[in-house]
Amino acid sequence: MLYTFGSVIQLEREDSSSKIIEQICEGNFTESNAIECVLRVQSKQESFAWYEECREMVRVKAETLENEHPRCLVDGNELLRFHGTTLACSLASTLCSSDQCGVCQILKHGFSSNQQLFHGALGVCTSSSSAKAIHSISSSNNKSVRRKCVMLCRVIAGRIHNPLQEIQEITHRGFDSLVKKMRDHSEIEELVVLNPRAVLPCFLVIYNL
């Protein structure tokens, strides 16, 4: 059984927040008992400050673009996205130091730009659903990796780069995120956020997979 400590708080199954998160996630899986538990992430105050700085930077850039991106002016084009990762410990009294435990690494150090893209560009990969986030986790034979998890995150997407355009426009024109995979030319299945501080974890969902 998981315990609670400074970085996460385990929610009771009857908690309204837990029920909402489970409903969002369970729609993507056929197994009704796939979710083991839901935890609320207690982000550090400095993480909130960095996140809001990212929002303000996006707004400032959008002011020079003459209404091309109204959502960027309003809230930085904030989205809810899923990020898949691994859990290699029991989340007992303290965060572990294992490189194989993606959960503890993110809770301790924040997200890192570890998703390599075109021409060496780096960013944090996020998905449109929990199922896609789970499937994005690389399979591993390492026995220390106990479970797969997803983090439901707030994301300042800012100006989103169209993959059909030249990749140089990411830096030359100030794009903040990059579409890695589209579906039917409308839904962004995989979005890579170029600034890791623009991704703020809110809930951690642990699966029995």
N, C-alpha and C positions, 0 to 999 in steps of 0.2 A: 504493500500500500504506500502511496506517495505521501510525503509530509509537506507542509508549507513552510516557506522561509522567505527572506527578503525579496527575492526576484520573482517568485510566482506564488499564487494562492490557488489551491485546488477548490473548485466550485462543486457544491452539492448537485446531484442530478436534478433535484427539484428546483434549483435556482433558475429564475427566468432567463438570465444571461446564458446559462449553460444550455437550456432548452433551445434558445434561438440559434446558438452556434451549432448545436447538434443537428437542427433542422437544415441549416445551410449546408452542412457537410454531408449528412447522410443521404441527401438526394443524389449524390454522385457515386454511391456504392450500393451493390446488391446485398451485401451482408448487413443485416439490421443491427448486429452487435459489434460492428467494426470499431466503434469508438470506445476506448477504455475510460477516458476521463477528459475533462476540459479544465484548463487552468488559466487564470487571468495573469497577464504579465505586468509586473510592477516596474516600469521603466524608470531609470534614474532621471533626476531633474535635468541634468546636463544633456541627456538624450532628447528630452522634450525641447530644450533650448536649441539644440542643433537642428531638430526637425522644423521648428518654426523659422529658423534662419534660412533653411532651404526654401520654405514657402515664400519668404520675403524676397529672396534672390530671384525666384521665378516671377513674382509680381513686378519687380523692378524691370526685368528684361522685357516683360510683356507690355509695359507702358510705352516702350519705344516702337512697338509693332503695329500701332494704329488699329486696334480692335480685331486683329487677326485671330487672337486666342482669348476670347472673353473669359473662359473658365480659369485660365491662368491668372487673370486679373482678380477674379473673385476669391478663389481659394487655392491657387497654385495647381489646379487640376488634380485635386485629391481623389484617390480611388481606394477601394478595399481590394486587396489582392492576397493570394496564398503563397507561402514559401515552404517548400518541402525540405526536411532535414532529418537527422538521425539522433537517437537517444541511446547512449552507451552506459548510463548510470541509473541509479534508482531515484534521483532527485531527492535525496534524503536531507541532511542538515546543511550541507554546503554544496556549492557548485563544484563539479569535478574539473580536472585539468587535462583530461584525455582529448587528443586531437580528433578522435573518432566520434566524440560527442558533440554534434553540431549545436544542440540546444544550449549546452553550457557555454560553448564558445561564443555564441551569439549573445546570451544573457550577460556574459562577462565583458566582452569586447565590442559588441555591436556587430552589424553585418559587415562583410568584407567584399570587395570587388573581385570575386573569384570565378566569374563566368566569362570565359574568353570568347570574344566575338570576332567580327571581321577586322582585319588589319590590326589585330592586337588590342582592340578596345575592350575594356573590362566593365563589369557591372554586376548587380544583384538580380538574379532571375526570379520573377514572380509569375504566378499562374492565375487563370480566371476561375478555377475551381479547386477544391481540395483533392479531387481525384487526379487532376492533371499535375498538381504539386507532388502528390505521392509518387506518381509514375516518373516524375523528373528526377527522383533520387536514384543515384547510381547504385546498382546492386553490388553487394559486398559479401565476401566470404568470411570477413572478420567476425569472430564470435563475440567480440566485445560490443558490437552494435546490436543492442537488444530489440529496439523498436523503431518504427518509422513514425514521424510526426509531421504536422503542418502548423505553421504559424499564420494566423489571420492578422494581416498588417494594414496599417494606414500608409499610403504611398503618395508622395508628392511627385506625380508623373510629369508635370510641366509640359513642355513642348515635346511631342512624341514624334520620333523619326520614322518616316515611311521607308521600309526596306527596299522599295523599288527605286528610291533616289540614290544618289551617290553618297557613299559612306562618309566622305570628307565633310559633308554638310553638318555632321554631328558637332564638330568642333568649330567649323567656320561660321555656322549660323546659330550656335548656342542651344542645340537640342539637349534635353534633360533625360530622355529615356528612348529606348529603341525597341520596336516590335521585332520579336524573334520568330513568332509564328502567328499567322492569322487563320481564321475560319470563315469561309464564305465572304471574304473581303469586308467583314463588319466586326465580328467579335475578335478581340485580341486575346488569343489563348496564352501566349507567353510574352511578357513584357520585361525587358531588362532595364533597370534603373541605374543610371551611370554614377550617381552619387549615393553611396551606401548610407549616408546619414539621412537621406530622404525616405528611408524605409523604417517605420516604427512598429514593432510587434505589439499586438494587443491581447491576443489569446493564443494559447498553445493547446493543440488537440492531439492526444496520443491515441494511436490505433492498435488494435489487436490483429496485426497482419504478419 
